[in-house]
């Protein structure tokens, strides 16, 4: 098969993208001035006239042209672009990242560092404001729609990325690493760039008409030969590494016969002059890109074909500003600073995205714009899509040549946010270790960076923060309310029956009465509706609705949860996720027979027909099918209206740019609350706007007034007078965590001899000890057991602790675990998992918490067939919910694509490996099941 060519006629209509990231300015690490030049070199290499595989308009550059000043990049900005491109690009995906990179003490989990990144004393989560190659970057890239993804890492410890290189089975993916595993490289020269990127630039742009095309495999051999005369840090040999999954891809094409030659004596104009400065990439064209058929994963050797002149050209040459010829790296260059611990210039051909908004500071490289001030906006999960749209519009205003501010929008579970603000000092200084209970609050890990703005869905959430906030927390983070930005009520969205025009404004009532009405069925014998609600720990709306239901005197939380639970659709984190789950075509009965507790604006959007395709047309979300049943709103009188309050968050000790940051926050609020463009964003997403505290009638452009919602909503908001207090909401959360009663926990312990051979079987912190210690989270009313995965006399497993009610004295069970021997047989991992799922689902029915824990060294699951893993994942997700927590006792066992990760991800569980504090984290995971999670 010929190499993939983005310029081929069959690929010209596809969306290609390069996201180029260069971080040369750091707050807590040494600056890397060479990165700024490398960013310009890689831009030119990809778009050079005659040899480039991309057009300038197909590049997205972070941090954007800043003239001679340093560029700052936030990890949320980069993550946003990773996800955007992952969703939009169906051709060739290209990204360049240049900056610091670090790994854990054991050499695992490569992290890419950004301008605010720092290293803290927490041995379990040492990197703050950084991106994990394994858990974030690679995890996103595996989901790319692109025909080809190519990643090139030019950094210290770049070779460590190969430990976590796990593309999807059918994915075409190549990874080029600047050096071998564990090797650090010099920081480069500010005047010429980083050595590896300089070499790549020469190889990609210096191809004449007589040269062979620069395929990935050919480039590997050429760059290895070019780097051979140089030395890495500590006099290590400099040998780039690579991994490839798929056939081959073209990264440069030979120049025209009379075009630019590699000696640099051709035309002096750069690609910038010929095609214009690359700028922020436009939204990619829609379309499905057919991925080529699966190819075997391979690694080309240094004997790959290379031009004999490569090493000689790498040792000489000069560069003049404005010409395409780059200076070759000097063989004797050494790092000049004692703290140049890791340069990570990642030349990544991939798709990039995230949850933040990136600012491009202009299009003219000579303009000299200062880096923009970055605002971090933390929002409730249900409102994040709309706030994101509003932030995009705010940044796209015509405010002059240079951007003054950037905005990163991110989210987290509402309950986690409240906990974090109640213990705000932990946001600034995380604890060095977690307590033995496993209850460890780490806001930086669970939510992200300290916010400048907080927009919960409801004002009462801030009262919950203040009600239990310590004096130290109140000093560390001060919350100032500036007012509401939009409104939407919670509704019970009931399927509109055929032939009956609903009139939801007739009977506003307490929520419990509305739920009872749809659960009782009709007088004409119609079947009752199933009632569903998003996870109350996810968003404010679901928790406030649950508070109203629990507040009824004659109803117990356990009874309420039995009504609100359906095994066909486990609790979803947001209202949109819940509706998307109904619309995926696999739950046809629920599509038509489920009444859902969601915000009015969510229901209104899902009632719309598909967008017409006209510019600016509003339609139902992309996940919704046209056969999803329309729903009509019934309005509860005891659930507060979601009022989207805007809070300015001021942090103690954060004095840098304090006045400018304060003004930027107020400017953003004033725009959200008063500007017609901002109101239009919220109106088009179904929110109500108006003076603070007074939602107005829906505007003409609102989905609430659309024909599809005629009769389904009340244009005049029905009155409500909810007697809800912060303490009631807190009590509801506690009752919810207790409501489902005792849990069922089954441990699957890999007891094959490899566990003993690998020294992970007996002793402190090893398999049997981890299981025994974590049983402290098993309550007296729970059901639990421990199985060995090596086959017994008549089964696929042995039973050191038979599955059943625990003895009130935990001693005998722990002793039985300690006595369990390693068996000279292979562990039957698949059979054990299938049997364990069946055991947990047997017997007790209803909304019972179920947890399956797999503890293994992965030796007997490493060679499982893909079809067997897929079948097991389907079994794990088909039936009453069982959360699976996997514990891998070797490094890299939780890599995306492996059995451990896929099972945990599919079931809402978690994968733990040697990089985690296994004893603490496993205890915490077990405590989340049944009575163990009641706090």
C-alpha angles and dihedrals in degrees: 000000000000116000117272110267119194088199094056114116093246091056101043094092092053126096114256124182142180118197107197116196123185121174110189098150122069135178098202104018133056114281118249107215092174089067093070090060092044089055090058092046095053091045089055094044092057096045103031113142111259097007108043120105095205138051121239090247090060093064126094111194127201122229090010126225110321100167111227096338126100120267124229122203128188120213091232089058092053093044091052092054091047091058095041093055092041088060099038108038120083099165128043118346118206129181132167121200122182122179145080122326130191138180134206121269090266092053096253134118105035111216126202111218125218134193097283095036119129140173118236136190095257104114092200099048105019099157121075124189091006133117122241112225090210103042102031117015100036091036089058096043092054087065096052119131091209124122088229135017118190122182124189118185116197100184150098109286090013089138090063089071090076089071089069101035103128114148123184115274095256097033126118105219134157129187123196115189124196095224144002125284113293095011123129121207135207119271094239131228123298091222097052110019136241114329098240094048091047088055093048091049091054093047094047099043100033097067113123127201089269094052123101116250115271101247117173094253092049092047090055092060093043096050092046090054092045094051095044095093091056132078129220124221115306089022093287117161111257110235118156115220132213145190126194135188111186137020116297141298134210116239099174136008128218115272123247117278093253096029131100116326127208094249090074097236095118127094113329097221118107128221088263091064094043099047106014129256113305112248142181108318118250120236108286122251115260118247141111115260114211109229115220117252118281117280128192120270111251144169119216117220130229088261089074113127113284135168113258092228094059099097094044092052091048091059099056148025136094136241131220121194109262097024125104097230113100130210111254117233117267112242095225099048114134132182110272097204128068089218101053089121101157134001109192111187101170114193096193123181097197144096118282135197150127151164099294136078117247123213120216103201097209146306103255115085091203097053096093098218117182117235109272123249108256120222119198114212118193113196142177111270094241094058100038097098093055096043088049091055091048092050090051091053091046091054094045094059117118100254100149137280098310130048113235098192142025128200130212114193117198139157146202140177110303092231091053090051092052091049090049095052091045087058097031097156088068087063089062099036115021117206117264091233141003123253119256090257089070091231097130122166112204109164094181090057099038100039112009136239126356108282127232091198131031121194111180119181094245135032092227089069090069089051088056088055094050094043094065102020115127120231090249091052092050089053094046095051122024117195118208118185114219097178142271124306102194143345141226130167125225112248140185100238108208124189110259107240117230114264094012121102106213122223105193095174092068099082118022104178143158110297094243089058092049091051092046089051095057093040094054095061125222131302088243091063098263114158120258119254125247109238118219133184135180119254108291090217091058107057138014095239096059092046093050090049090051089050090056092050095046091047094070108107098224098045126085121210090238090057091048093051091049088058094045098048128086122172090214091068117024118208112294124213097235140022091247091052090051092053092044088052090055091048099051093095097240097093103051095160092052092047090066102026106044124099109200134204103223140132115284091240092057092052092047093053094049090050091060122098119245115289114272094230093246117132110275094007114153119219141157117295115281093248093061122095122218090243094060106122117254114243135209125215124243111191122222117216095208103055117086118240111254103248103180098225117204115223127189108216116208117191124207113246093017096117099140109111088349096151094044091047092049090052092046091053092049092046090052092049093047089052093048093048101040114017116099091221091057093046089050091058093054093041092053090053092054100260123136118234135193143115115335108288094005116087112201131217112286115273123241092258093055121111085227088072095043120117090245089063097043106134091001096091137033110241089200106061110238114238120259131184106187113188091209123149132186091248091054091053091048091050089050091055090051092047092048091055089051098038101088092057129210119008136220117233125181123182120207107201119195100224099173118132091253087073089060093040090053091048095238098111110075133024138050113329093008130116103283093039092050092052094045094048095047092055085077085085092059111103125216092253095048125099119229145157144174122229129188113223098217109096119264129205097287107005144049090256147027124236116225086168114021115226110262145085112331123244110256085239107065092198100089094050092050091047090052090052090049092051094050109118129217109251126222092234136089116265114249095221099167094045092046093050092049092048092045093052090049093049093051092049095048124090114008114058133198131050097340119157109240127188129184116193120196116194113187148140088227094233094121094043100045094092100041115140116253092235091054092050091049091050091050092050089051090051091049092054098038110084138013108354117270118180112216122207115188124199115199114194094201133065117269095019091126096055115140112267096029122113094254094053096042094051094047093045095047095050100040092252131121139252116222124191141170092289090066130074089254099190094051098038095047091049089052092049093051089048089061091068119086119316091355090077097051105116 
